Amino acid sequence: MLFPKRSLSGRLLVPLGPDRWLSSGANATLEEMKKVYLLFHQFEFRNTRDEDLEDRAKLIGSYASEEEAKLAVGRVKGQPGFRDFPDGFVIDAYDLNQDNWSKGFISWDEASRPPDDTV
């Protein structure tokens, strides 16, 4: 069994699996390391083929704190694409070792079909 430990630089390392560790800031506690902060960028655009609005989302990165995620926004917001949609940044916090999508899914084709009345 793997247990949290400190690196030589003082960062808290939380085991994610064999040879995989989540590293924190030097002053982080184990309680603070129970979350991961995902930074996404999302925007809508009009598809030129059929004029439908489409959503696009990109995962920018995962961070040990909300502050680190905000610093990442500062690093990328001036880059091409991101600067055209400056309000598209979203930071979501997720608890580690917890399923966040536990049910199945259906395709868009399945969702578009009319209901089957033969039941």
PyMOL commands that set and color helices and strands:
alter all, ss='L'
color gray80, all
select helices_A, chain A and resi 32-34+66-76+82-84+108-112
alter helices_A, ss='H'
color red, helices_A
select strands_A, chain A and resi 5-6+12-17+20-23+35-46+53-63+89-95
alter strands_A, ss='S'
color yellow, strands_A
deselect
rebuild
show_as cartoon
